[in-house]
Amino acid sequence: MTGEPTHPSDPASDPAFHPDSVAGADSMVPAERLAQPVGSDMSAGSRSVVAVLGGAALALAFPSFDWSPLAWIALVPLLWVGLGGSLGRAFRMGWLGGFAFFLGTLYWIVFTISHYTALSPLIAVGPLVLMCAFLGCFPATFVWGCAYASRYRIPLALAAPPLWVALEWVRGWILGGFPWVGLGYSQWRSRHLIQFAEFTGVHGIAALIVLVNVIVYQAVRRSRDGEAPRVGPLAAVAALLMLCVGWGYARVQALHALPTAGEVRVGLVQGNIPQDVKWDPAYQESTIEHYASLTEQAVAAGAKIVVWPEAAAPIFFQNEGELRERIRTLARRLDVWLVFGSAAYGYDEGEPVLHNRAYVVAPAGDEQSYDKIKLVPFGEFVPLADVYYFVHKIVEGVGDFRPGREAVVATTPYGGFGILICYEGIFPDLTRRFAYGGADFLVNITNDAWFGRTSAPHQHLAMGTLRAVENRMPLVRVANTGFSAMVEIDGTIRWRTDLFETAWRVDTVRWVDAPTVYAQYGDVFVATCVMLVVALGLVGPVVFRMRRQVS
């Protein structure tokens, strides 16, 4: 349905009703006091420009620009041009803003495809456009939903935040999931504000940002109508923000006052192996020797556990051979626990399948392993392979990996840890499974060489910091070409390496006994938002019609 409803029971048929006059229950404005609907004095082209500017502003709130304050107002332009007209217009304006946002944050896909496949940069733009067009449907549905809520006089402040959360949750699940640059991550540098994520996960931060955008939109709209903005909603949201920041400050102080439950010296080895030689058999031996040399330096500095990046061992480690034995001998000779990534294989109904695997090798030779559960769509597997059958033919290096099934917590005499491989670090629910399973700290091994010097490595690191906050666990992050980093339990980055440098660091990882609501119970907040959206969508129109009949 894209036009104005005309059924007698529909709100638009009420002569005293104006869709944009009901952005919230506390902001009712009689239709006769409105000169015209919001955005109706603008041409279609002007509205489109405003929507695109809103999406672009939101993109600037994320790394590597990190102009985070823009996130608190960037949705206002979308609401301004999306509400007050047809539902179809709302969807179109939301889609334009969403397309611009994802284009600005995911532009690095062109770099990855053009550098590591046979496609030229010009042709590589095509997959980016298709991806942004699909992802733009989520903000489009959000603005559409806000317009729907306004039509039925459902308070926008009540409907918009859970709707956004529900849509981001779907985006993190559909087609394998791609929750990259979720709204809450825009505030990753706001140390004290983000601390309540230990209750709600990163989605709670997103809900707060949307709420502020709604209140600002309503205030601006009333000003346009010649009325003073209502003090109540503005004061309430300001108080809520101060409460979150104040509580976060106190929580950080309390966390740092907790006694240490355990600690271990960990070495982080950033090999900086060029992507174009990483899998060349001619470089296998030199790669292993390179990591061995860096590991020896880390152990000399006191490391008990040394972590290499994702796929650092360019072999099938499970196969017997000289290079496998060198790694095992290194662990035994240095009396160190080695953590590293390697490709692996298995069999499914007699057919060979690949796994992206992390190994933990003890000095005594014992081995533990974990197979990556969250695979990269179109990178490690092809969603809807029957539909996208041609992807294997046009994109080199698109693997056909199989996901692991169990979140295995590695155990050592120095403590247990969960291993997140590559972009698994952007999945809150997966990470909490390691915390719930008894991990003391988190390890994220990745290979961000695919991204070059684009904003993607900055975005990837930023998103990982929220996993430390949600679970109150330190995060050891080791990347092939950077950024490798040590993240505190409050999300603060203690230090990080530079991009494309060969480096090793040794640091003490300390953890505390501070179980969180999120780690224990997961996405209860998300489930509540989904149920609220469904309830408002079904009950709102019924209540509206009942009120009309009574009046």
Secondary structure, DSSP 8 states (H G I E B T S, - for coil): --S---STTSGGG-TT--GGGGSSTT----GGG-SS-TTTTS-HHHHHHHHHHHHHHHHHTSTTT--GGGGGTTTHHHHHHHSSS-HHHHHHHHHHHHHHHHHHHSTHHHHHHHHHSS--HHHHHHHHHHHHHHHTHHHHHHHHHHHHHHHTT--HHHHHHHHHHHHHHHHTTGGG---TT-GGGGGTT-TTGGGGHHHH-HHHHHHHHHHHHHHHHHHHHHHHTT----HHHHHHHHHHHHHHHHHHHHHHHHHHHS-EEEEEEEEEEE----TTTTT-GGGHHHHHHHHHHHHHHHHHTT-SEEE--TT-B-S-TTS-SHHHHHHHHHHHHHT-EEEEEEEEEEEETTEEEEEEEEEEE-TTS-EEEEE-SS--BTTTB-TTTTTSTTHHHHSTT---B-------EEEETTEEEEEEEGGGGG-HHHHHHHHHTT-SEEEEEE-GGGGTTSSHHHHHHHHHHHHHHHHT--EEEEESSS--EEE-TTS-EEEE--TT--EEEEEEEEEE----HHHHH-SHHHHHHHHHHHHHHHHHHHHHHHHHHH-
